[in-house]
């Protein structure tokens, strides 16, 4: 069971991420990069963003330790997102492991 302070922390994190969506929407139009980097900050929390060509947005709330690790994390998330999205275009009898698209283990 969550204490009152833990519950407030969860709501604070959600609020920070939702507030960062405005900054993400502005930054999408100013760069051709999919990885937008740190788009918003609140106290010691930072929000990193990644936006696909279809404007699907991935957000990560972090404390800013290592930007390169965050960039690689978003790359992996995007790869998995593409694989799952393309799964619908395969025959139903094809197993997920047999697809050529899935050379990288999840």
N, CA, C and O of each residue as an XYZ file, in Angstrom:
424
protein
N       0.849     -1.176      0.000
C       0.000      0.000      0.000
C       0.896      1.240      0.000
O       1.871      1.311      0.748
N       0.561      2.197     -0.831
C       1.355      3.412     -0.947
C       1.041      4.396      0.174
O      -0.111      4.559      0.576
N       2.080      5.039      0.664
C       1.879      6.086      1.655
C       1.469      7.374      0.941
O       1.483      7.446     -0.288
N       1.114      8.358      1.702
C       0.681      9.640      1.139
C       1.801     10.292      0.328
O       1.551     10.823     -0.754
N       3.037     10.255      0.844
C       4.166     10.857      0.126
C       4.473     10.117     -1.164
O       4.801     10.748     -2.169
N       4.371      8.780     -1.160
C       4.603      8.014     -2.375
C       3.542      8.323     -3.414
O       3.846      8.445     -4.600
N       2.304      8.448     -2.978
C       1.214      8.773     -3.895
C       1.426     10.150     -4.508
O       1.197     10.336     -5.703
N       1.860     11.115     -3.705
C       2.125     12.457     -4.226
C       3.263     12.416     -5.246
O       3.216     13.124     -6.252
N       4.285     11.595     -4.995
C       5.401     11.467     -5.923
C       4.968     10.901     -7.257
O       5.421     11.359     -8.306
N       4.092      9.906     -7.226
C       3.580      9.317     -8.461
C       2.803     10.358     -9.257
O       2.990     10.486    -10.467
N       1.941     11.094     -8.587
C       1.160     12.125     -9.273
C       2.051     13.248     -9.784
O       1.796     13.800    -10.855
N       3.081     13.589     -9.045
C       4.018     14.617     -9.481
C       4.722     14.182    -10.759
O       4.861     14.978    -11.688
N       5.168     12.932    -10.821
C       5.843     12.418    -12.011
C       4.913     12.456    -13.219
O       5.326     12.836    -14.315
N       3.658     12.063    -13.016
C       2.685     12.117    -14.115
C       2.461     13.555    -14.571
O       2.387     13.824    -15.770
N       2.354     14.469    -13.625
C       2.141     15.876    -13.952
C       3.316     16.434    -14.746
O       3.110     17.146    -15.729
N       4.544     16.125    -14.336
C       5.740     16.615    -15.033
C       5.767     16.079    -16.464
O       6.075     16.822    -17.396
N       5.449     14.802    -16.644
C       5.445     14.220    -17.993
C       4.361     14.851    -18.875
O       4.614     15.164    -20.038
N       3.167     15.036    -18.328
C       2.094     15.660    -19.116
C       2.434     17.106    -19.462
O       2.138     17.564    -20.565
N       3.048     17.821    -18.538
C       3.433     19.210    -18.808
C       4.510     19.273    -19.887
O       4.574     20.246    -20.638
N       5.352     18.254    -19.974
C       6.431     18.248    -20.968
C       5.919     18.005    -22.380
O       6.633     18.284    -23.343
N       4.714     17.500    -22.529
C       4.177     17.240    -23.872
C       4.097     18.507    -24.718
O       4.294     18.450    -25.932
N       3.813     19.638    -24.100
C       3.780     20.895    -24.854
C       5.157     21.216    -25.429
O       5.270     21.621    -26.586
N       6.194     21.036    -24.629
C       7.559     21.284    -25.111
C       7.939     20.300    -26.211
O       8.636     20.664    -27.158
N       7.490     19.067    -26.090
C       7.767     18.061    -27.126
C       7.093     18.465    -28.432
O       7.712     18.412    -29.494
N       5.831     18.868    -28.356
C       5.103     19.266    -29.568
C       5.757     20.462    -30.254
O       5.758     20.536    -31.483
N       6.306     21.388    -29.494
C       7.005     22.531    -30.089
C       8.321     22.097    -30.722
O       8.666     22.551    -31.813
N       9.054     21.223    -30.046
C      10.374     20.852    -30.521
C      10.333     19.914    -31.720
O      11.286     19.868    -32.499
N       9.252     19.170    -31.879
C       9.123     18.266    -33.032
C       9.268     19.035    -34.335
O       9.878     18.543    -35.285
N       8.718     20.225    -34.385
C       8.696     21.000    -35.617
C       9.991     21.769    -35.860
O      10.168     22.341    -36.935
N      10.891     21.794    -34.897
C      12.126     22.563    -35.062
C      13.336     21.706    -35.391
O      14.409     22.246    -35.661
N      13.194     20.375    -35.377
C      14.337     19.511    -35.642
C      13.916     18.324    -36.494
O      12.754     17.918    -36.482
N      14.865     17.779    -37.226
C      14.609     16.583    -38.022
C      14.976     15.321    -37.248
O      14.689     14.212    -37.699
N      15.606     15.481    -36.092
C      16.015     14.328    -35.287
C      14.817     13.701    -34.589
O      13.885     14.394    -34.180
N      14.856     12.400    -34.462
C      13.803     11.707    -33.733
C      14.049     11.785    -32.226
O      13.110     11.891    -31.438
N      15.318     11.732    -31.839
C      15.665     11.866    -30.415
C      15.735     13.361    -30.101
O      16.588     14.075    -30.628
N      14.848     13.814    -29.253
C      14.758     15.237    -28.957
C      15.609     15.644    -27.762
O      15.767     16.834    -27.490
N      16.155     14.672    -27.049
C      16.977     14.984    -25.883
C      16.113     15.451    -24.725
O      14.930     15.122    -24.649
N      16.707     16.212    -23.834
C      15.985     16.737    -22.679
C      15.119     17.907    -23.128
O      15.620     18.906    -23.643
N      13.822     17.768    -22.926
C      12.886     18.793    -23.388
C      12.313     19.630    -22.257
O      11.798     20.723    -22.498
N      12.394     19.134    -21.023
C      11.809     19.869    -19.908
C      12.519     19.454    -18.622
O      13.051     18.349    -18.517
N      12.515     20.366    -17.644
C      13.126     20.097    -16.344
C      12.199     20.575    -15.244
O      11.507     21.582    -15.388
N      12.196     19.840    -14.145
C      11.450     20.252    -12.961
C      12.244     19.794    -11.751
O      12.433     18.594    -11.548
N      12.706     20.735    -10.951
C      13.590     20.458     -9.815
C      14.772     19.616    -10.293
O      15.536     20.066    -11.148
N      14.936     18.418     -9.766
C      16.050     17.573    -10.198
C      15.628     16.543    -11.231
O      16.416     15.664    -11.579
N      14.397     16.633    -11.729
C      13.886     15.689    -12.720
C      13.980     16.285    -14.114
O      13.726     17.473    -14.309
N      14.345     15.458    -15.076
C      14.408     15.876    -16.471
C      13.551     14.945    -17.312
O      13.408     13.761    -17.006
N      12.991     15.492    -18.364
C      12.172     14.705    -19.274
C      12.883     14.650    -20.615
O      13.134     15.676    -21.246
N      13.203     13.433    -21.038
C      13.782     13.215    -22.359
C      12.671     12.704    -23.260
O      11.745     12.035    -22.802
N      12.770     13.028    -24.557
C      11.701     12.662    -25.479
C      12.261     12.099    -26.774
O      13.378     12.408    -27.188
N      11.444     11.265    -27.396
C      11.749     10.662    -28.688
C      10.441     10.658    -29.454
O       9.428     10.180    -28.945
N      10.447     11.181    -30.665
C       9.222     11.261    -31.456
C       9.434     10.565    -32.794
O      10.434     10.805    -33.470
N       8.508      9.717    -33.172
C       8.612      9.001    -34.438
C       8.108      9.888    -35.569
O       7.587     10.980    -35.338
N       8.270      9.404    -36.789
C       7.790     10.146    -37.950
C       6.265     10.289    -37.930
O       5.724     11.240    -38.494
N       5.579      9.355    -37.290
C       4.120      9.405    -37.172
C       3.679     10.179    -35.932
O       2.505     10.154    -35.564
N       4.621     10.865    -35.291
C       4.376     11.676    -34.095
C       3.929     10.866    -32.890
O       3.201     11.369    -32.033
N       4.362      9.618    -32.824
C       4.213      8.845    -31.589
C       5.333      9.308    -30.676
O       6.488      9.379    -31.096
N       5.005      9.620    -29.446
C       5.990     10.206    -28.540
C       6.314      9.236    -27.410
O       5.422      8.646    -26.800
N       7.609      9.084    -27.144
C       8.087      8.320    -25.998
C       8.738      9.310    -25.044
O       9.591     10.099    -25.450
N       8.339      9.270    -23.781
C       8.893     10.175    -22.776
C       9.552      9.363    -21.668
O       9.084      8.284    -21.305
N      10.646      9.902    -21.140
C      11.352      9.253    -20.042
C      11.679     10.298    -18.989
O      12.333     11.300    -19.279
N      11.225     10.064    -17.780
C      11.524     10.941    -16.655
C      12.761     10.390    -15.965
O      12.777      9.234    -15.542
N      13.808     11.219    -15.848
C      15.085     10.735    -15.309
C      15.783     11.839    -14.535
O      15.317     12.977    -14.482
N      16.910     11.479    -13.937
C      17.667     12.453    -13.147
C      18.915     12.948    -13.871
O      19.757     13.602    -13.257
N      19.050     12.655    -15.142
C      20.105     13.244    -15.960
C      21.470     12.640    -15.819
O      22.463     13.346    -16.001
N      21.572     11.381    -15.506
C      22.878     10.767    -15.290
C      23.686     10.620    -16.575
O      24.848     11.026    -16.618
N      23.088     10.042    -17.629
C      23.860      9.730    -18.820
C      22.989      9.863    -20.066
O      22.114      9.031    -20.302
N      23.219     10.886    -20.851
C      22.413     11.137    -22.054
C      22.594     10.044    -23.103
O      21.638      9.688    -23.793
N      23.796      9.513    -23.232
C      24.054      8.481    -24.247
C      23.259      7.212    -23.931
O      22.711      6.588    -24.840
N      23.191      6.835    -22.689
C      22.411      5.658    -22.284
C      20.930      5.870    -22.583
O      20.239      4.952    -23.025
N      20.457      7.070    -22.341
C      19.055      7.386    -22.619
C      18.787      7.332    -24.113
O      17.747      6.823    -24.530
N      19.696      7.841    -24.924
C      19.540      7.793    -26.374
C      19.478      6.346    -26.866
O      18.648      6.014    -27.713
N      20.345      5.495    -26.344
C      20.343      4.080    -26.732
C      19.074      3.371    -26.249
O      18.548      2.494    -26.935
N      18.593      3.754    -25.075
C      17.340      3.186    -24.575
C      16.191      3.517    -25.521
O      15.394      2.643    -25.862
N      16.104      4.774    -25.943
C      15.044      5.171    -26.869
C      15.182      4.450    -28.209
O      14.175      4.094    -28.821
N      16.394      4.234    -28.665
C      16.608      3.502    -29.910
C      16.063      2.080    -29.789
O      15.404      1.586    -30.704
N      16.336      1.424    -28.663
C      15.820      0.071    -28.442
C      14.295      0.060    -28.348
O      13.642     -0.825    -28.901
N      13.732      1.042    -27.650
C      12.273      1.131    -27.541
C      11.654      1.333    -28.920
O      10.631      0.725    -29.236
N      12.265      2.178    -29.737
C      11.745      2.422    -31.078
C      11.832      1.157    -31.929
O      10.903      0.856    -32.678
N      12.930      0.415    -31.826
C      13.064     -0.840    -32.578
C      11.958     -1.822    -32.207
O      11.363     -2.450    -33.083
N      11.686     -1.954    -30.927
C      10.617     -2.851    -30.468
C       9.265     -2.345    -30.943
O       8.415     -3.136    -31.351
N       9.058     -1.036    -30.895
C       7.804     -0.437    -31.359
C       7.567     -0.759    -32.842
O       6.453     -1.109    -33.232
N       8.613     -0.640    -33.660
C       8.481     -0.925    -35.087
C       8.164     -2.398    -35.306
O       7.313     -2.731    -36.131
N       8.832     -3.275    -34.585
C       8.579     -4.710    -34.732
C       7.145     -5.076    -34.366
O       6.482     -5.829    -35.079
N       6.687     -4.543    -33.266
C       5.322     -4.843    -32.840
C       4.321     -4.248    -33.821
O       3.299     -4.872    -34.106
N       4.590     -3.070    -34.336
C       3.694     -2.441    -35.305
C       3.643     -3.231    -36.604
O       2.579     -3.354    -37.212
N       4.771     -3.762    -37.033
C       4.828     -4.518    -38.290
C       4.304     -5.940    -38.144
O       4.058     -6.615    -39.143
N       4.136     -6.388    -36.939
C       3.636     -7.740    -36.696
C       2.284     -7.941    -37.350
O       1.975     -9.049    -37.789
N       1.479     -6.908    -37.426
C       0.137     -7.013    -38.005
C       0.158     -7.286    -39.496
O      -0.849     -7.729    -40.048
N       1.275     -7.036    -40.166
C       1.360     -7.226    -41.597
C       1.863     -8.609    -41.983
O       2.048     -8.880    -43.170
N       2.086     -9.477    -41.028
C       2.577    -10.835    -41.287
C       1.399    -11.796    -41.310
O       0.309    -11.486    -40.831
N       1.642    -12.952    -41.871
C       0.611    -13.976    -41.857
C       0.379    -14.438    -40.430
O       1.307    -14.466    -39.621
N      -0.835    -14.793    -40.126
C      -1.149    -15.197    -38.767
C      -0.438    -16.488    -38.379
O      -0.196    -16.722    -37.195
N      -0.100    -17.327    -39.352
C       0.544    -18.600    -39.031
C       2.046    -18.440    -38.764
O       2.675    -19.373    -38.264
N       2.631    -17.287    -39.086
C       4.053    -17.059    -38.867
C       4.294    -16.752    -37.398
O       3.661    -15.865    -36.826
N       5.215    -17.493    -36.792
C       5.510    -17.224    -35.387
C       6.367    -15.973    -35.271
O       7.083    -15.607    -36.204
N       6.288    -15.332    -34.133
C       7.006    -14.078    -33.899
C       8.510    -14.270    -34.014
O       9.211    -13.371    -34.478
N       9.019    -15.434    -33.598
C      10.453    -15.694    -33.615
C      10.987    -15.943    -35.019
O      12.177    -15.744    -35.260
N      10.143    -16.371    -35.950
C      10.601    -16.728    -37.291
C      10.693    -15.538    -38.238
O      11.222    -15.674    -39.341
N      10.205    -14.410    -37.842
C      10.223    -13.244    -38.719
C      11.649    -12.750    -38.937
O      12.432    -12.703    -37.988
N      11.998    -12.382    -40.160
C      13.316    -11.834    -40.455
C      13.537    -10.524    -39.720
O      14.674    -10.152    -39.432
N      12.481     -9.845    -39.425
C      12.552     -8.560    -38.748
C      13.112     -8.696    -37.334
O      13.622     -7.728    -36.769
N      13.019     -9.884    -36.770
C      13.354    -10.068    -35.365
C      14.726    -10.728    -35.167
O      14.816    -11.737    -34.469
N      15.760    -10.202    -35.744
C      17.100    -10.735    -35.520
C      17.606    -10.383    -34.137
O      18.492    -11.057    -33.610
N      17.068     -9.356    -33.553
C      17.471     -8.874    -32.234
C      16.483     -9.410    -31.204
O      15.277     -9.222    -31.365
N      16.961    -10.074    -30.145
C      16.022    -10.588    -29.128
C      15.379     -9.462    -28.342
O      16.002     -8.431    -28.087
N      14.131     -9.668    -27.963
C      13.444     -8.683    -27.136
C      13.943     -8.832    -25.744
O      13.508     -8.104    -24.852
